[in-house]
Amino acid sequence: MNNEITNNFAAKASGARSSRPPQVGFVSLGCPKALTDSELILTQLSAEGYETSKSYSGADLVIVNTCGFIDDAIKESLDTIGEALAENGKVIVTGCLGAKQGSDGQNLVQSIHPRVLAVTGPHATQEVMNAVHLHLPKTHDPYTDLVPKRVSAAGIKLTPKHFAYLKISEGCNHRCTFCIIPSMRGDLVSRPIGDILSEAKALFESGVRELLVISQDTSAYGVDIKYRVGFWDGKPIRSKTLELTQALADIADHYGAWVRLHYVYPYPSVDELVPLMATGRVLPYLDVPFQHSHPDVLKRMKRPASGERNLERILAWRKLCPEIVIRSTFIAGFPGETEEEFTHLLDFLKEAQLDRVGCFAYSPVGGAAANELPGMLDHHQREERRERFMKVAEEISVSKLQKRVGSTMQVLVDKASSMGRQGGVGRTYADAPEIDGVVHLLPPQKISKTLKVGEFTKVQIVATQGHDLVGLPI
């Protein structure tokens, strides 16, 4: 929900409607999973001859991909829809908010913005295209015309060229009491493993140097299809997280690229992934949404993995792979949370020494079962606990970053000066894009050394800067 990506593409010079391809404005809000939905829609639009407009006024209609997880995200989505309606008038809405109902049982978007042309839920590429075809007829037949050359085999990407998200499944089988995602995105549906690996290879061939594997529950990949055997490159392969990750590592190794795992639940099966990280075949980085540490709170949350052995598991991971970086998210002030339970959470954080941590004060999202639990804390108390939690988390983060000073690390360059000699910004294996810290790159010592976006460079860490590092390319 922290991520907002407004995608602007250059449009051709305006002219009469009949002399130019139809123009579609596009706004994508929300998480990386929503971003991949946007990429699919934009790829299909381009394949059918539509072009994207850099402004509402220059578009023939606007598509808004929404987020509906927490109140702030809902407000942002509704405000964006209203802005698009005011400036353009023809708006199609898709995404998680599109599947949400109001208190009266009516579609929330349509009840607030009745002028929208159509509303769909998430991962609904065909439904969105049907609405586009109805209100802005396509210019040619996608069944007989070729995909435009400007669209690669990997499709249109909204991320920079050198990194991309790879969604391996949709939906979730869990029913956590604070979450409404299953009601909007449905139960777990795993993608065919051959399709995933084909997309991964196409992404690497297009220049991607970091692949971020995402889903609602990456550890559960293949559960819904009973880990059936698929095929890739003429060989059988099981649809399971370990086998998928091994295959992704094989492909990435050929291109000298990174593979990073996100949204990994702390099941025992995750232990099998750590040896891949210890050998460097996959980045030694785990994004594990623990949410809390106290067993009673986790029970009220209906979390799929109990917390009793989480600390033990973390210590085992670090013993096997000392350089592993663990990021997580937590909820402070969950309904019924006592001071003792919150103290348990703080103690867990201090002992676990997690590298990167985010924390949300509990938000009573409409439709969440947790809202009916007894012991709802007032807003001030929830925020106060979040602040106390983050103070401890920041102290741990600063201490861990300080230990990096003097080390040499590989950095993927995200930004560079126009000449490539005045420094730039990059990330180490410990930093996922847009959610973790960065490395501020100083000008290279050697005149012949230049920094290029999307390339790796060796860097000596010379200082810390808040949650970031400062490095000297060597």
N, C-alpha and C positions, 0 to 999 in steps of 0.2 A: 504493500500500500504506500510505501515511501517512494516507490519508483513511479514517476510520471514521464511518459515519453510522448511528445507531440511530434508527429512525423511530417516534415515538410519536404516535398519533392518539387523540383523545378518543373513548372508547367510551360508548355509551348505558348508562343504569343497568342493573345486572344484574337478571335475572329468570328465570323458567322458560325452558328451552331453546325451548319451543314459542312463547313470547310475544315473542321478540326475534330479530333477524337473527343468523346465525352469526357469531361473532367470530374473527378471525384475527390473531395476533401476527406482527409482521414485523421482522426485523433485516437490514440491508443493510451489508455490509462490502466494502472494496476501493476500486477506482478509479472515475472517472466513467463508464466504459463499463459497469461492473457496476451503477452507480446507475441508468442508463437502463433496464437490464433490470428492476430493481426497480420503476421507475415503470410499465413496461408491465404487470407482474404486478398491481400495486396498482390500476391503472386497470381491468383486466379483472375483478378481484375486486369492485370497487365497481360496475361495470356489471352484474354478476350478482347484486347484492343483499347481498354480504358486507360486513361492517364490520370496521375494524381496532381492535385492543385495545391499550390503553396498558400492559398488563402481561402477563407469561406466565400468571399465575394467572387472569386474566380472559378468557383466550382459549380457544377450543375446540380449536385447534391452532396451531402456530407454524411459520412459514416462515423459514429462514435462508439468505440469499444470501451465498455464501462467496467468499473469495479464496484462490488457491492458488499464488501466484507465487514468494514467497520463504519461508524457514523460519519467520520471525516471523509472517507472515500466515497460514500454515498452522496454526500453534499457536493463534493468536487465533481462527481459524474453528472448529477442533476444540473449543477451550474453550467457545466460545459455544454450539455444538451440545450439548455436555455440560450446560451450565447450563440450556438450554431443556428438555432431556430431564428433568433433575432437578426443575425447577419446574413443568413442564406434562405431559411424558410423550408427547405426540403432536407429532412434528417431521418436516417435509418439508425436505430440503436441496436447494439448487440452486446454480448458479455454478461457477466454475472448479475449485474443490476437488472438486466432485462428479464431474468428469471425470478425476480423477487416480487412478492405480493405485499400490498399495503395491509393495514389493520382491517380494512373493509373487504379483504379477499380479492380485490381487483389488482391488476398489474400496476405496480407502483409507478413506473415510468409513464404509462399512458394516463394514469389518473392525475399526474402532476403536469405532464406535457401532452395533452390530447392531440396536438397537431403533428406529432411524429408520424412518418409514413409507415413504419413497421418496427416491431420490436422482436428480437430473438434472444435466446439464452446464449451461454458460452459454447465454444467449439461448434459453431453452426455455420460453417462456410457456405454450404449449399443454400441454406435458408436466406442468408444475407444476399447471395448472388441472385436468388429468385426475386427478392425485393428490388434489387438494382435493375434486373431485367424488366420488371414491371414499370418502374418509374423513370428509368433511363435506359431505353433499349440499346442493346449492344450493337456494335458496328459490323461484326462478322461472326461466322459460325466457328466455335472453338473445336468442333469435331472434324472440321476439314482444314482449317487454317493452322499454320505452325505457330508454336510459341515464339513471340518476338525474341530476336537475338539478345536483347539487353537483359533477358531473364535467364539466369544460369540454371543448371540442373538442380541446384540447392534452393532455388526460388528466391524471391525478394527477401532481404534481411533488413531489419530495422536497427540492428546493432552495428558498430563499426566493422569494417571488413575482416579484422583479425580475430574477433571472437564471436561466438554464436551460441544460442541456447538450443538444446536438443531435447524435445519432450518425448518421453518413452511411454507414457500412459496418461490417461485422463480419468478424472473422478477419484473417489476414495470409498473404501468399505467401512471406515471407522465412523463412529458417531460421537465424537468428542462433544461434550455439552456446551462448550463455548463457541463452536464452529457451525456455520451454516453452509459450508462449501458443498457437502454432498447433496443438499437440497437444490443447489444451483447447477452443479457439474455432474451429479449422478454418481453411481457406483464405479468402482475400478474397471477400466477397460484398457488392457495392455495392447500396445501396437505390435504387429508382427515383427519379429526380431530381424528378419531380412530387410524390411522396409527401414527400420531404424539404422541398421548398418549401412545400407545404401545411401541414406541421407547423410550420415556421418562422413562417408567417403567423399560424397559430392561437396560437402562443406569444406573439408580439408583441401580438396582439389581447387576450390574457389579462393583459397588464401587464408582460411581460418587457422589460427595457431593456438586457440584455446577453445575447447568444447565444454560447455557447462551442461551437465546432464540434470534435467529437472523432471518433476512430476509432483503429484500431491503426496505420494509415499513411494519414494524410489526403491526402498527395500522390499516392497510388496510386488514388484514387477513380476508378472507371470502367474500370480496366485489365481486370478480369475480364469485362466486358460489351463490350469493345472500343469504349468511349466512344460507345455507341449514342445515337441521338437520342431524347429523351423530349419530353414536352409539359408546359408550365406556362402557365396563364392563356391557353390557346388558341394558344400560340406554341411552335415547336420549339426545343429547347435540348439541347446535347450534354452527356452525362454525364461531365464532366471537371471537375477541381478549379477551374480558372480560371473557366469558365462558371458553375459552381455558386456560387462566391464572388461573382461579379459580380451574379448574381440575388439572392443573400442580401443584398448591399449595397443593391440597389434597394429591397427590401422594408423593410430596417432604416431606410433613409433616410426612408421615409414615416412611420415611427413615432418618429423621432429616437432610434434605439437603436444600440447597439454590436454589432459582430461580431468575435469573437476566434478565431484559429486555433490549434489545438493539434496536437501530434504530427506535425509537418511534416518529412519527411525532406529532406535537402539535395540534391535533384535539381536539374538545370538548369532544369526547368520551374517551380520555385519562384520563379525570377527574374521570371517574368511576374506574380506576385502583388504584388511590391513597389510597382509604380506605383499600384496601388489604395490602398496604404497611404500613399504619398507625397501623394495627393490627399485623404486623410482619409476615403475611402469605407469602408475597413476599418481597424480599429485597427492602428497600426504596431507590431505585436507578433508575434513568431514563437517558437513553442515547438519547438525542433529538438533531438532526442535524438542528439547527436554520439557519445556514449559513449567515444570516445577520439580521439587525434589521430595516433598513430604508424601508418603504413601496415601494418607487420607485425602489430601488435596488431589492427587493424581486419580484416586478412585472417584471423587466427585466430578473430575474432569472427564472420566471414562477414557483415559489415555490407553492406547493399545499395548504399551510396554510399561511394566511396573518399574518403580524407581529404586527398589531395594538394592539392585546390583549395578546401578549405573556408575557409581563411583568406582566400584571394583573393575568394571569393564573399561572405564577410561584409563585406569592405572595399567591394565593389561595391554591396552592399545599402545600406550607410551613406552612400555617396556619392550614391545616388539618393534615399534617404530618411534624412536625418541623425537624425531623432528616433526611428528604429526601435529597439525594445527586443528583445533576444534572450535567451531563457532556454534552458537545456539541462541535460541530466543526463549523468553520466559514471560509469564503473566504474574504481575503483583496485584494483590488485593482481590483475588478470586473470591466469589461468594462463600462466606463461612470461614475464610482464612483467619486463623487466630494469630496473635503475636508470636506464639510458640512455633507455629507452622512457618511463619515468615522468617523467624530466626533460623529455623532448620534450613531454609532456602539459602540464607546468607552464609551459613556455615558450609553448606555444600559447595557454594561458589568459591569460597576461600580455599577449600580443600581440593576441589577439582582443578582450580587454576585454569579456567577456560580462556582461550586466547582472544576470541572475539565474541561479544555478547550484546544482544539487544533485549530490551524489556518494555512491555506494554502495560500500562495500568488497565485493569479489566474494563472492557467496554461492553455494556449491555446491548449487544447487537440484536435488532428485532428478529424474532424467530429462534433465537438460541435457547436451548433447554436450560442452560445455567441461570437464566434470568429468573426462573421459578424456584431456585434453591434458596433455602433460608440463610439469613446472615449477610445480606447484601451490605457492603461497606459503602460509606458515603464517598463522593468524588474526591474530597480533600484527602481522606485517609488513603485511598487508592494511589493518588498521585504522590503522596508523601512516602509511601513504601517504594514506589517506582524510583523516586529520587535517591532513597537510601541504598537501594539495590545497585543503581548505576554508579554511585560513588565508589562502592566496593569494586565493581567491575572495571571501572576506569583505572583504579589504583593497580589492579592486576595487569591490565593491558599496558600501562606505562612501564611497569617493571619488566614485563616480557620484551617490550620493544627495546628497552635500554640494553638488554642482553644481546641484541643483534648488532650493536655498534662494534665495529672492528671486523666483522665477518664479511665474507664475499658471497654474494648471492646472484642468481640468475634473475633478470628482470625482463618482463615483456613490456615494450614501450607502447604507451597509449597515446601520448602527445609528444611532439618535438617542435623546436623552433623552426622557422622557415628554412634556415640553412642547415639545421641538424647539429649545429655546433654550440648552441647557446643553452643547452640543457633541455629538460622536458619533464614528463611525468610517466611513471610506469608502475608495475605491480610485481611482487614476488609470488611464489606459490602460496603464500599465506594470505593473499588478498584477492578475494573475489570482486569483480567489477561492480561498482555502484553501491556496495554495502559495507565493504571493509576499507582499510586505509590504502594509501598509495606511497610510492617512493618519489620524492622530489629529486630529480636528476640534475646534478651540477654540470656545467660545461665540461666535456671530455678534456683530459690533460693533453692528449696527443692531438695536434692540429689535423692529422689525417683521419681521426676518429669522428664519425658522424652518427647521430641517432636517427633511426628511421622507424616510423610508426609500424607496428606489427612485427617487428623483429626483436630477437632476444639479444641482451647484452649483459656482460659481467659487470657487477657493480660492487664497490666497497662501501659498506654502510659507515658513515662518518658521524651521524647525529640523529636525534629524534626531533620531531616537531609535532607536538600534540599527539594525535593518534597515528601519525605518519612517520616515515623514515626519510632521511636525507642521504643520498648516495652519490658516489663519484664513479663514473664509467671508467673502466680500466682495460 
